[in-house]
Every structure is written in structure tokens, then in C-alpha cells.
């Protein structure tokens, strides 16, 4: 019995980490600058390719993760400077532009580096408990997801840059009038979201084949998490929607099949969009803000 419970908890944690990491960079960009990045999957792919190329060049795997984040983050800043900032007044054209970028990246990588790269060896091996086998590396991924969210929380709420980012998100005209360089904030935000996509690609590089369509398995779950999470509070939306979807999909995947888990995930997303059309973060953020205001009045 202990083994069954441990296996369910393990599967839930792994599913939650996958959903959270897949969506975090996408929802940061959407929540902060209101741009839907359809090339998000390709940014994840770039993180995986950066890690694989560095590993096969002799760089230790865990050192490649921050290098992949930096590389993809800088590429995101360049993308915002050259492409995205031209279309802030026309979100539909920005959507089309990122879709075109996704095609260019996937086909470009295919033409330059070929259909696949040699696999990256998964570190740490595994362990057994209660008659079940577990991957040590997969067990670490939920911790990585929590650390990424904690780092974003510190950035958004404990730094001057984070204050400027949230001010720009809420009212860019007022922030500009107060001296905030909103164009700089937009570039940094897109870079941060891209770096998070690079992180996702890097940490999942050892788990599957590295091909130009590497990001395809992440993009649909990422958009589902983003849609039902909402853009009011990127971190709260990601954490809560990923948690809810993992609660729904894990029992189905465990008792029926992975396909049933995906169907359950899609069905749950449709139900939530019907009940909470503005996303989890919108409906959770308002009472939390009211409680903070009440606590401030009492002090």
C-alpha cells in the first residue's frame, strides 16, 4: 500500500513539474506584456539543443542548464528588439509573427543540425520503494519547478526591477510617466520568459529524443495551463492550474493510460474555462488582495 501511495505522489509531482515548467515562461510573457508567443515550444527546443551540444562538447550537464538559460534568454531579448516590439499595437500580427518564427526555428535547426542529436544521458539512476522503481532525476524536477517559481517571486516582489515590471503590466502609460523605461522592461520580460523556456528544454533534454520538434510535446499543455491559469498573476496562475490539472490527469494516467490522462486534462480545462473564464489567478488574486488590504488596515 505504501508503494502505491508513493507511486501516485511521485507521478503527481512529475506531472505538476512538467506542466509548471512548460507554462511558466509562456505565462510570464503573456501576463506581463500581453503577447502570446507561439514560438514558445521552439524556445524550449533551443534550450534542449544548447544543452545537448554543450554536453557532447564536454561541458558537465548541470553547468549547461544556466548556460542554456542565458543563451535562450539573450535570443529572446534579440527577438523582442527585432520583431516583437514592432507589433505591440497589433496583437494579432504579433501572434502571426511568433508563429512564423516557430516555423523558421524548427526548420532552420533541422537544416543546420539534422533530424536529431545524440541523446543526453540521464544522471543519478534510480531507486526502488514498495515494489516500484523511481527515477531520481525525475524526482528532482518538481524541486526545480519550485525553485524557478521562487526565483520569479523574488524577482517580481523583492526587487526594483520587479516593481517596474508589475507597474508596466498594470498601467504602462502611468509607469512611463513616472520614469520607467517600458521598452527596456518589455525586452527584459521577454528575455526572462525565454530563459525559463530554455530552462525547461535544458532540464528535459535527458528525458527524451532531441529533435527539431522537441518542443511540440510541451506547447499544448503549456497553453492549457496558461489559459486556465489566467494572466492576472503569472506565478499564482501557473502553480494553481498546474496543480489542478495534475490532480485530474495523474489518477487517469495511473489507472487507465497516459492517453486517458491527456483526455482528462483537456476535459478539465474545458470545464474550468466555462466556470472560471478569466482563469484561476483572477479569482484567487482578488480575495488575496482584499485580505492583504484588511490586514494593512488592522495594523
ABEGO torsion letter per residue (X at the ends): XAAAAAAAAAAAAAAAAAAAAAAAAAAAAAAAAGBBBAAAAAAAAAAAAAAAAAAAAGBBAAAAAAAAAAAAAAAAAAAAAAAAAAAAABAAAAAAAAAAAAAAAAAAAAAAAEABBBBBBBBGEBBBBGGBBBBAAAAAAAAAAAAAAAAAAAAAAABAAAAAAAAAAABAAAAAAAGBBAAAAAAAAAAAAAAAAAAAAAAAAAABBBBAAAAAAAAAAAAAAAAAAEAABAAAAAAAAAAAAAAAAAAAAAABBAAAAAAAAAAAAAAAAAABAAEAAAAAAAAAAAAAAAAAAAX
